[in-house]
Amino acid sequence: MRVNELKEFKAKKEGKVTPKALIENLLMAIENGEIESVVFVARSNDQEIKTGWSDFSSVEALGLLTCGQHEVISGMHE
């Protein structure tokens, strides 16, 4: 087993969601036709923030990011 596979296995066992697991779940939903659009924010290993979104306006991207922010805040109160 490679080092990355071990890290993924350990994270899953501990109930953690890794970037790879998150993207694999998203890709399955996309392939099942469940996703209309995507926006993302990621932090690279050198701490640089990366963003991107599928084919829709930047105003819509901001709206989805705002919804995501509200989801995170709601989760903090649970």
C-alpha positions as CSV (number, residue, x, y, z in Angstrom):
1,M,0.0,0.0,0.0
2,R,1.4,3.4,-0.9
3,V,1.8,6.3,1.6
4,N,-1.2,8.3,0.1
5,E,-3.4,5.2,0.2
6,L,-2.5,4.6,3.9
7,K,-3.3,8.3,4.7
8,E,-6.7,7.9,3.0
9,F,-7.4,4.7,4.8
10,K,-6.4,6.1,8.2
11,A,-8.5,9.3,7.7
12,K,-11.5,7.3,6.7
13,K,-11.1,5.1,9.7
14,E,-10.9,8.2,11.9
15,G,-14.1,9.7,10.3
16,K,-12.1,12.5,8.6
17,V,-12.9,13.8,5.1
18,T,-9.8,14.2,2.9
19,P,-9.7,16.4,-0.2
20,K,-9.5,13.3,-2.3
21,A,-12.5,11.7,-0.7
22,L,-14.5,14.9,-1.0
23,I,-13.6,15.2,-4.7
24,E,-14.4,11.6,-5.4
25,N,-17.8,12.0,-3.8
26,L,-18.4,15.2,-5.9
27,L,-17.3,13.4,-9.1
28,M,-19.8,10.6,-8.4
29,A,-22.6,13.1,-8.0
30,I,-21.6,14.9,-11.2
31,E,-21.5,11.6,-13.1
32,N,-24.9,10.7,-11.7
33,G,-26.3,14.0,-13.1
34,E,-27.0,15.4,-9.6
35,I,-24.8,18.5,-9.9
36,E,-25.6,21.6,-12.0
37,S,-22.7,23.8,-11.1
38,V,-19.6,23.9,-8.9
39,V,-17.5,26.5,-7.1
40,F,-14.5,25.7,-5.0
41,V,-12.0,27.2,-2.6
42,A,-8.8,25.3,-1.8
43,R,-5.6,25.9,0.0
44,S,-2.4,24.5,-1.6
45,N,0.5,23.0,0.3
46,D,2.3,26.3,0.1
47,Q,-0.8,28.0,1.7
48,E,-1.9,29.7,-1.5
49,I,-5.7,30.0,-1.9
50,K,-7.1,28.6,-5.2
51,T,-10.6,29.3,-6.5
52,G,-12.6,28.2,-9.5
53,W,-16.1,27.7,-10.7
54,S,-17.9,26.0,-13.6
55,D,-19.5,27.9,-16.5
56,F,-21.7,30.5,-14.8
57,S,-21.3,34.2,-13.8
58,S,-19.0,35.4,-11.0
59,V,-22.2,36.8,-9.3
60,E,-23.6,33.3,-9.2
61,A,-20.3,32.0,-7.9
62,L,-20.4,34.6,-5.1
63,G,-23.9,33.5,-4.3
64,L,-22.9,29.9,-4.0
65,L,-19.9,30.8,-1.8
66,T,-22.2,32.9,0.4
67,C,-24.5,29.8,0.7
68,G,-21.5,27.7,1.6
69,Q,-20.4,30.2,4.2
70,H,-23.9,30.0,5.8
71,E,-23.7,26.2,5.8
72,V,-20.4,26.2,7.6
73,I,-21.7,28.7,10.2
74,S,-24.9,26.7,10.7
75,G,-22.7,23.6,11.2
76,M,-20.8,25.4,13.9
77,H,-23.9,25.9,16.0
78,E,-25.0,22.2,15.9
